[in-house]
C-alpha cells in the first residue's frame, strides 16, 4: 500500500530539517524541492526554508520567506522573529529595520519571551541601554528571570548589559 502524499511530504520536511542540522544543505534543498505546495507554504515548511537560507547566509531570500510566513501565517510568531533577524542581516537592512519590524509582534504575542528578548538585543546594539533593560525585564515577565539572565549573559548582542545582568 502506498503512503499518503501528506505523509510523504511530512517525511520530506523532517528529512530536510535533519539535513540542515547535519550541515548537508544541498540535500535539504532537494527534499524541500519535492514538497507539495500545501506543506511548502505552511508555517512549518516556511520555517525550514528559512533555516536553509539562513544557514547559507542568503539573507534576502530568508527575509522573503519570513515575509511570506508573516503574510500567510500571522499567528505564528516564528515568521515575525525570523523576518526581523533576516532584516538585520540583509543588504540594506540593519538593526533599526529589525526593531521596527518586530515591535508589532509584542502586542500580537504578549506571552512570548523571545520577542522582547530579541528587541533587547536590537536596543542594546543600538546603544539604547535603558530600553534594552526594559525589554529584558519584559522577556523575564513572559518567561523566567533565571533563563532570561542566563541567555542574556551568553548573547554577545547584550554585552553592554553584562555587568548589570551579572549583579541582577
N, C-alpha and C positions, 0 to 999 in steps of 0.2 A: 504494500500500500504506500503511495506517495505521501510525503509530508505536506501539509497545507502550506500554501505560499507564505502566509503570515508567519508561520513558524520558521520557515527557511530564512525569511527576511530578518527575523529577530536573531537567529543564529549568526547571520552575516554581520549584523550590528555588533553583537557581543564579540565576534571574531575581530572586527575592526578595532574595537576597544583594546582587546588583548594585543594585537599587533602594535598599536600605538604605545602601550605600556612596555613592550619589548624593544621599542625603537625601530621597528620594521615598518616604516611609513608607507613605502610603496605597496606593501601587502595590504595595509589598512585602506589605502586609496582604492585598491582593486575591489576589496569587499564592499566599500561604500558605493562604488560604481554599479554594483549588482543589486542594490536595494531598490525595492519598489518605491514609487513616489510618495505613497502614504506614510511609510516609515521614514523615508529620507527627509520629508518635510515636517515630520512630527518633532516634538520637543527633544526626544532622546536622539533622533537621527541628526538634528541640527547641532546638538551638543557634541556628538562625536565628530562631526565635520569640523566644528570649531576647534576641537582639540587637535585634529590633524593639521589644520592651517597654523595654529599657534605653535605646535611643535616644529613646524617648518619655518617659523618666523615670517609667514606670509600674512602680515597684519591687515592689509587692505581686504584680502579675501576673508580673514577671520572676522573683521568688522562687518562685512556684508552678510555673512552667515548669522552673526549675532543680531544684526538689524532685522533680518528675516525672522529670527526667533522671537524678537520683541513684537514684531508686527503680527505674526501668526499665533503666538502663544504668550500674550502679555501677562498671563497669570503665572508664568514660570520665571522665577527670579534669576535663574542661571543666564538667560539671554541678556537681561539688564546688566548683570555683573560682567559678563564676557564682552558686551558691547563697549562698556567703559574701559575695560582692560585693553582691548584692541585699539580703541580710540587713542589711548595714551601712547601706544607704541607705533601706530601707523604714521607714515609720512603726512605732515600737515596736521597731525593730531596734537596730543600733548595733555598735560595734567589738567589744565582748565577745562578743556573739552570733556575729558573723562569725568571730572567732577560734575560738570553741567548735565551730562547725560545720565549720571547715576542718581542725582538728587531727587528726581520724581519717584524713584523706586522706594524711597524711605517711607512715604505715606502708603504706597501700594503694598509693601511688605513690612508692616510695623513690628513683627516678631522676629525679623531676620537680624542676627548679629553680624552677618557677613557684609551687608551693605554699609552700615555705619563704620565697620572696621576698615573697609576699603576707602570710604570717604575720609577717615582719619589719616590713612596713608597719603592720599592725594593732598590733603590740607597740610600735613607735615612737610611734604616735599615742596609745597608752595610757600613755606615759611609761615603759614597760618597756625602757629602752635597752640594758641588758646582754642581755636576751632577744632584742631586735631584732637586735643584732650577731651573736648566735649563729645566728639564723635566716638572716642574710645569709651567714655562713660555710657553713651547710648548703646554701644555694642555690648557692654557688660550688663546693662539692664535687660537687654534682649536675650543674653546668653548667661555667662558667668564671669565674674571678675577674675577669678583664678585663670581661666582659659584665655580670656582677653589679654591679661597681663603676660601670660606665658607666650602667647603668639606674638604679642607686641614686642617682646624682648628678642624675638628671633627674626623679625621683619626689619630689614635694613631701611625701608622707607620711613620707619618710625624712630630711627636712630636719634634724631633730635630730642625725642621724648624719653629715651632710655634712662637718663638719670632720675627723672620724675617717676617713671614706671618702677624702677628698682626699689624705691622707697614707699611706693603706694601700697 
